[in-house]
Structure formats: C-alpha cells, structure tokens
Amino acid sequence: MALEIDPDHLDRRAAYKLMISVIVPRPIAFVSTISAEGRTNLAPFSFFNGVSSRPPIVMLAVGGRKTGRKDTWNNIEATGEFVVNAVVPEIVDAMVVASGDYPPEVDEINLTRLTRVPSRRVKPPRIGESPVQMECRLEKLVEVAGTALILGRVLLYHVRDDLMEGGGVDPSRLRPIARLGGELYSRLGEIFEKPRPR
C-alpha cells in the first residue's frame, strides 16, 4: 500500500524533509561568491544540476532563510559571478562547517581553512582542495516561491588532470559526495555501464 501525501498540507520543514529524501542522490555544488562590498562567501547547495552542455549552463536553487535571502543569492544577484566547486571526501567536514547559518561578515573560506585560489575569469575564488571547479557567470535568475533559481554559464572548467578519461571526468577517480535526505550523504556505490540502442 502506498501513502498519498498532499504537499499543501505540509509545513515548510516537513515539505523540505520529504522533498530532499525522495530526490536522491543529488550532486552538491560548493559555491563561492563575493559580495558587492568584496566579502567572500562559501556555501553548499544540493538543488543543483547541469541544464545544457552547449552552451554549458548549470542550475542552482538557493532558498531563503528565516531572516531573508541567503548570502549566495544576494552575492550572485549583485555581482553576476560564482564558482561551483565539487565536493569530495577530503572536504566533506569543511562543507558541513560552511553549511551553517552565518552572518554576511563571516568568511566561510577562512572558517573552513580551505585554500583560496584565484579564478581566471570571475572574481570569486576557487577552492584549491576541490578537484573540479567551474567559473560561472549569471545567465538568468528567476524567483520561484521564495527560492532563487539561478542559471549560470560555465566560462571555464578547472579539472585535475588525473581525473580525465576519454574527454570526460572518470567518476571513480573523482569520488563525488552526494546528498541524501536529512543529514545523510553518500559516496559512489557500484558503477555499471548500459549502452543505449544505436
């Protein structure tokens, strides 16, 4: 027997808990931004994915907080730039620290003690410990039900050279971390190939 759950009957917390537990696993965008005043910010988001490969467009959904918009939303809207850093096992603890609700003056890169690396085409720094980084420019921002749906064009990829295989990144070498429901995360499990019909 299946439960029927009407989302209109859920409060905000219950709606979030259900949504993040049924859409799994999700890639994590560890996003670095700079405010109009020059303050850096670093925060993870798992409502994230690719939308198009040519041009290369990524999608990031940034929800609000009880006190208003998140710094990532404000910064991207103000400057039009951001960097998506991939999350791997070595930086999971730092990612969790950066997920806290800090005031705008707190620099999460300093807080996590991750390495700030200058970007080449945008102002926000890259995270040196992340093996894949995408420098992005804002293509479009649409507010949907109190959430910023951010579409960004990838201007430059930075990929650690040992990860490349046949023109793409080998997932078994990248070892990405995925978000599940609640405070649960996952590593890659079994990888299998299933060719499409030709």
N, C-alpha and C positions, 0 to 999 in steps of 0.2 A: 504494500500500500504506500502511496506517495502523499506527502503533505502538500497542501496548497497554501502558499504564503502570499498574502496581498501586501506589496511594499508600501501601499498607502497607510497601512495600519501599523507600520514600524516607526519607532522614534529614530532620530538621526544616528545614534550609536548602534542600534540593532540593525538598521539598514546597512551601515558600513560593515559591520561584522559579517553579515550574510553575504554581501557582495564580494568582499575580499576572500571569503572562504570557498565560493563556488567558481570563481575565475582564477584557476591555479594551473601551473605555476606562472608567475609573472616576472619578467625581467626587471631589474632595478636600475634606474637612472640616478647616479650620484651627481647632482647638478651643482656646478659652481657658477656664481654670478657676482656682479659688482653693482652696488647701488649708484645712483646719480652722484652721491657725495663721496664715492670711492671706497666704501666699506665692502669687504668681501663676505660672501655667504656660501655655505655648503650644506646641502640637504638631499636626502634620498626620496625618490618617488617611484612607486611600483605601478601606477597607472601610466604606463609608458610603452611605446612600441614604434616600429617603423611604419610609415604610411606609403612611401614611394621611394624607388631606387634611382629614378632619373626623371626629374631632379631628386636628389636624396633628401627626403623630408621625414623628420621624426615627430611624434606626437607625445606630449607630456600634459597630464592633467594635474593641476595644482589646486587643491581645495583651500577653503578659508580656515581660519581658526576662530575660536570664540571671540577674540578681541579684534578680528578683522582679517585682512589679507595676509598671507604668508610673505616673508621677505623675498622668496624666489619669484613670486608673482609680481610684486612691486618692482623688483630689480629688472626683470626681463621686460616688463612694460615700459620702464623708464629708459633703459639703455638699448634694448633690442638685441642683446647678446647673452649667450650662455654656453657652458661646456658640459657635455654628458660624459661622465667617467664610469667605466664598467666596474662592477663590484665583484671581487674575487675573494677567496677565503682569507687571504692575508690582511684584508682591510674591513672585514665584517664588524669587528669590535668598534673601529673608528666610525663606520657607517651608523651603528646603533647610537653612539655618542652624539653624532651630528643630527640625529633624528629628533632630539629634544626640542622643546618649545622655548627658544632663547629670544631675548630682545634684539633688535636690529644692530645694536652696537657690539654684540658678541661675534667674534670671528671664529667660526667653527673649524676653519683650517688650522688655526693656532690651537684651538681646543683639542683637536684630534691628533695634533702633532704630525699630520701628514705633510708631504713635501709639495710646496707650491712651485709649479713650473710655468714659465711664461708661455702664453699662447702665441701663435704667429699671426692670426687674422682677427682675433677678438681680444678684448681687454681682460675678461675673467681668466684667472689662471687655470691650468690643468693640474690634476693630482698625479704626482710622479709615481706613486705606488700602483696606480691603475694601469693595466697593460693595454687598454683600448680607451681612447679619448676622442670625442667628436666636438670640434669647434662649430658652433651653430649661430645663425642669425635668425631673428624672429621673422617669420613669414606672415603669420596671422595669429591673433589672439581673439578668441570668442568666449564670452562669459556665458556659461550654461548652468543654471540652477546654483549659483554661488560658487562655481568652480571655473577656473581659467583653463580652457582648452587651448594649449599652446602648440602651434605648428612651427617647427624650426627647420631651416635649410642647413644641411651639413656643408660647411665651407671647406673643412679639412679634417681628414681622419689621421690619427696617430695610432699605429698598431705595432706592438713589439714584434720584431722581425721573426722570432722563433714560433710565433703563433700562425703565421701564414702558411696555407696549403692550397694549391690549385686556385689561387686568386681570391680565396676567402679565408676566414679565421676558423681554425680547427677547434671545435668546442671542447674536445677532450684536453687540449692544451690550455685553452682559456680558463676552464673550470669556473664558469659563471655561477653566481649565487642567485637563487630565485626566491621570491617572496610567496608565502602561502597565506593562510588566514591567521588572525591573531598576531602572536609574536613568533610565529614559526617561519623558518626558512628552509631551503633545500639546496643540495648540490645536485649535479647531474647524476642520474642513475644509468640504466642501460641505454646505450645508443644503438639504434638499428637503422638499416637502410631499406627503403621500399621504393624502387624506381617507378616512375609514372609510366602509363602506357604511351607508346610513341606513335 
